[in-house]
Amino acid sequence: MKLINDKKKIQKAAGGMRKGLKVFLAAALLICSCVFPAFSQTVEYGNLRELLTEGNADLKENAYYTNLGNVEHQLEVLRQECQDMVALSKIHSDEPGTSDEYQKTAESLNKTIKQLEKRLKSLTGTNASINTTIDLLHMSAQSSMISLMKMETNARAKEKEAQAAALKYQNMLTRQSAGMAQESDVLEAHAAQLNAEASASSFRAQADILRRDLLQMLGLPDDGSVSFAEIPVPGEEELLSVKYEADLEASANKDSAVRNIRHRRSDSTAAMNLKASSEEEAVGNAQTDYIESYTLLQTRIEGYRAAVKGMAAAENEWQGKLRKQAAGMLTQADLLSAEAAYINAQAAMQNAALELRAAYDQYGWLVKGVA
């Protein structure tokens, strides 16, 4: 009996030790998770160049074909993204707001594509330096990140709109059952819900594609550990740095086609005349490109300022709705619709800010002679 009791005591003690060990391990894991959190990284718009350099180890000085291949690959990625935007604009042609956002994004991507194509034509085996390559990849990454943020902004706005539309549809069904709504009203509410849900799903899917492409370009994992920070709006100081006359001259002098012609040898009068004529044409083309970029920038500045005013009005409207809701004068459906309208105004301002950033950076690349 004594042996049996001793055995039971030993087993009981061992069980206690195992239980204590489990508690200890659980506590240790909890402590480790606090001290050593899971890897995460936030991509800042201003750090894209640094990330590109770190994530593309195959870029080397004087490695013409490798450097050129990186740019050409990214150019193809942008072309596909642009084609997708154009196609989606047509698919959602019966939803003007959604279609317009896809069209605007396609136009911005296309401008970057044209800048890259123009610069690639001027590259030779002697001037495809690592800095030039990174400049072009940097330009591309900026365009991709702006497009990504636009898609995510639109997805959030449409998701809230779909939520409000779904509640409105349910309310309409209730009203129909009580004989207070017609079949056409129910069908209209249901169509609004389906359209909002389709737009939200479309924007979200496109954002996922853009995210994947950009992460691959930056050499970062697509495992949910990387997030993207908000892209800053160009400040007044940056916008005031734009000088029409000085930048017009600088963009022409740094234009790749103009520089190539000016560096061309002329050993005869005929050759000199041809060079002068070619230079005049190239300068004219460069000035046309500059005026187009400058005009777009001014348009985006005005668009952003208008969106800020629209957002201020929407903020006042939203605060008024909240006061009504607090006083019991607003239904949940009406409140949700008001919130969706407010979020749409936010999205409009954020999109205008992103379009301004794109126009400002594209202008800067042009003046620097990179584009």
Protein Blocks (a to p, Z undefined) as FASTA:
>chain_A
ZZmmmmmmmmmmmmmmmmmmmmmmmmmmmmmmmmmgcddddddfklmmmmmmmmmmmbcg
hilmlmmmmmmmmmmmmmmmmmmmmmmmmmmmmmmklmmmmmmmmmmmmmmmmmmmmmmm
mpcfklmcfklmmmmmmmmmmmmmmmmmmmmmmmmmmmmmmmmmmmmmmmmmmmmmnopa
cfklmmmmmmmmmmmmmmmmmmmmmmmmmmmmmmmmnopacehpaccdddddddfklmmm
pcfklmmmmmmmmpmklmmmmmpccfbfklmmmmmmmmmmmmmmmmmmmmmmmmmmmmmm
mmmmmmmmmmmmmmmmmmmmmmmmmnopacfklmmmmmmmmmmmmmmmmmmmmmmmmmmm
mmmmmmnomZZ
